């Protein structure tokens, strides 16, 4: 989703309000991914005995649930923004094609 979002970013005009929404959602998604990596790194570095204890006691489960919830919310926001961009792109393509057809008809080109 982040890669798809990155592909759409150049299509924005600098003053487009969706650009700040996109940047905000993308940054929050990256922050949540960093949290997940930090939790995993911490788990990997505590040693095998501590890992077993973590698993038995369910430590980190709440953090994982919170990170999952954040990621889900931010990905949904990115999806909405990407879909609106795609619909707008399709609209522009249709308008360009209509203009080409109109021009061809007026000029008598097949």
C-alpha positions in Angstrom: 0.0 0.0 0.0 2.9 2.4 0.8 4.4 1.7 -2.6 1.1 2.3 -4.4 0.7 5.5 -2.4 4.3 6.6 -3.4 3.3 6.1 -7.1 0.4 8.4 -6.8 2.2 11.2 -4.9 3.6 12.9 -8.1 0.1 13.3 -9.5 -0.8 15.9 -6.9 -0.6 19.6 -7.4 1.4 21.2 -4.6 -1.7 22.9 -3.2 -3.9 19.8 -3.3 -5.4 19.3 0.2 -5.3 15.5 -0.3 -1.5 15.7 -0.3 -1.3 16.6 3.4 -3.8 13.9 4.2 -1.7 11.4 2.2 1.5 12.5 3.9 -0.1 12.2 7.3 -1.6 8.7 6.7 1.7 7.5 5.2 3.8 8.9 8.1 1.5 7.3 10.7 1.6 4.0 8.9 5.4 4.1 8.8 5.5 5.0 12.5 3.3 2.0 13.3 5.6 -0.3 11.3 8.6 1.1 13.2 6.8 0.2 16.5 6.3 -3.3 15.2 9.9 -3.6 14.3 11.0 -2.3 17.7 8.8 -4.8 19.5 10.1 -7.6 17.4 13.7 -6.5 17.8 13.2 -6.3 21.6 11.7 -9.8 21.6 14.6 -11.2 19.5 17.2 -9.6 21.9 15.8 -10.8 25.2 17.1 -14.3 24.9 15.4 -17.7 24.5 14.3 -18.1 28.2 12.8 -14.6 28.3 11.0 -15.3 25.0 9.4 -18.4 26.4 8.3 -16.4 29.4 6.9 -13.7 27.1 4.9 -16.3 25.2 3.6 -18.0 28.3 2.5 -14.7 30.0 1.2 -13.2 26.8 3.5 -10.1 27.1 3.5 -8.0 24.0 0.0 -9.2 23.0 -1.6 -5.9 23.9 1.1 -4.0 22.0 0.6 -6.2 18.9 -3.2 -5.6 19.0 -2.7 -1.9 19.3 -0.1 -1.8 16.4 -2.4 -4.0 14.3 -5.3 -1.7 14.9 -3.2 1.4 14.0 -1.9 -0.3 10.8 -5.4 -1.3 9.8 -6.8 2.2 10.3 -3.9 3.9 8.4 -4.0 1.4 5.5 -7.8 2.0 5.2 -7.1 5.8 5.0 -4.4 5.3 2.4 -6.7 3.0 0.4 -9.5 5.7 0.4 -7.0 8.3 -0.8 -5.5 6.0 -3.4 -9.0 5.1 -4.7 -10.0 8.7 -5.0 -6.9 9.5 -7.0 -7.5 6.5 -9.3 -11.1 7.6 -9.9 -9.9 11.1 -10.7 -7.2 9.8 -13.0 -9.9 7.7 -14.8 -12.1 10.8 -15.1 -9.2 12.7 -16.7 -8.5 9.9 -19.1 -12.1 9.9 -20.2 -12.1 13.6 -20.7 -9.0 13.5 -22.8 -10.5 10.7 -24.9 -13.7 12.6 -25.4 -11.7 15.7 -26.5 -9.8 13.5 -29.0 -13.0 12.1 -30.4 -14.6 15.5 -30.6 -11.5 16.9 -32.4 -11.4 14.0 -34.8 -15.1 14.4 -35.6 -14.8 18.2 -36.1 -11.7 17.9 -38.2 -13.1 14.9 -40.1 -10.4 12.4 -39.1 -11.5 8.8 -38.6 
